[in-house]
Amino acid sequence: MVLAVFLGTFMSLLDVSVVNVALPDMRLDLGAGFSTLQWVVDSYTLCLSALILSGGALADRFGRKRLYLGGLVVFPTWSGT
């Protein structure tokens, strides 16, 4: 149980770190200003919040363990692209 919580928290923090590390390159490549970069972080947070709410409803319907394990498979696959 503790390992599952640790793994989920680690993956979430890793994803947030990737977004923050990518911001300087996004600024240079796209010529984006500070306010645009704020929108990148804000939109990421908004999407994450919406998916957490949807994930809770899906976990109630399909089972928490099944959804968690599915997320552990899908997240690294989609994060690498």
C-alpha positions as CSV (number, residue, x, y, z in Angstrom):
1,M,0.0,0.0,0.0
2,V,2.7,2.5,0.9
3,L,4.7,1.5,-2.2
4,A,1.6,2.3,-4.3
5,V,1.2,5.7,-2.8
6,F,4.9,6.4,-3.1
7,L,4.9,5.4,-6.8
8,G,1.9,7.6,-7.6
9,T,3.3,10.6,-5.8
10,F,6.6,10.2,-7.5
11,M,5.1,10.0,-10.9
12,S,3.0,13.1,-10.3
13,L,6.0,15.1,-9.0
14,L,8.1,13.9,-11.9
15,D,5.5,15.1,-14.4
16,V,5.3,18.6,-12.8
17,S,9.1,18.8,-12.8
18,V,9.2,18.0,-16.5
19,V,6.8,20.8,-17.2
20,N,8.9,23.3,-15.2
21,V,12.2,22.1,-16.7
22,A,10.7,22.6,-20.2
23,L,9.6,26.2,-19.6
24,P,12.9,27.9,-20.5
25,D,13.2,26.0,-23.8
26,M,9.6,26.8,-24.6
27,R,10.3,30.5,-23.9
28,L,13.3,30.4,-26.3
29,D,11.8,28.3,-29.1
30,L,8.4,29.9,-29.1
31,G,9.4,33.5,-28.1
32,A,6.9,33.3,-25.3
33,G,6.6,35.9,-22.6
34,F,6.3,35.3,-18.9
35,S,2.5,35.5,-18.9
36,T,2.3,32.9,-21.7
37,L,4.5,30.6,-19.6
38,Q,2.2,31.1,-16.6
39,W,-0.7,30.0,-18.8
40,V,1.2,26.8,-19.7
41,V,1.6,25.9,-16.0
42,D,-2.0,27.0,-15.2
43,S,-3.5,24.9,-18.1
44,Y,-1.4,21.9,-17.0
45,T,-2.8,22.3,-13.4
46,L,-6.3,22.7,-14.7
47,C,-6.2,19.6,-16.9
48,L,-4.6,17.6,-14.0
49,S,-7.4,18.6,-11.7
50,A,-10.1,17.7,-14.2
51,L,-8.5,14.3,-14.8
52,I,-8.2,13.7,-11.0
53,L,-12.0,14.3,-10.7
54,S,-12.8,12.1,-13.7
55,G,-10.4,9.4,-12.3
56,G,-12.3,9.3,-9.0
57,A,-15.6,8.7,-10.8
58,L,-14.0,6.1,-13.1
59,A,-12.4,4.4,-10.0
60,D,-15.8,4.1,-8.4
61,R,-17.2,2.6,-11.5
62,F,-14.4,0.2,-12.6
63,G,-12.5,-0.3,-9.3
64,R,-9.7,1.6,-7.8
65,K,-7.0,-1.0,-8.2
66,R,-7.8,-1.7,-11.9
67,L,-7.8,2.1,-12.7
68,Y,-4.6,2.7,-10.7
69,L,-2.7,-0.1,-12.4
70,G,-4.0,1.1,-15.8
71,G,-2.7,4.6,-15.0
72,L,0.7,3.1,-14.1
73,V,0.8,1.6,-17.6
74,V,-0.6,4.6,-19.5
75,F,1.2,7.4,-17.8
76,P,4.8,6.4,-18.7
77,T,3.7,5.5,-22.2
78,W,2.1,8.8,-23.0
79,S,4.6,10.9,-21.1
80,G,7.5,9.7,-23.3
81,T,6.0,11.2,-26.4
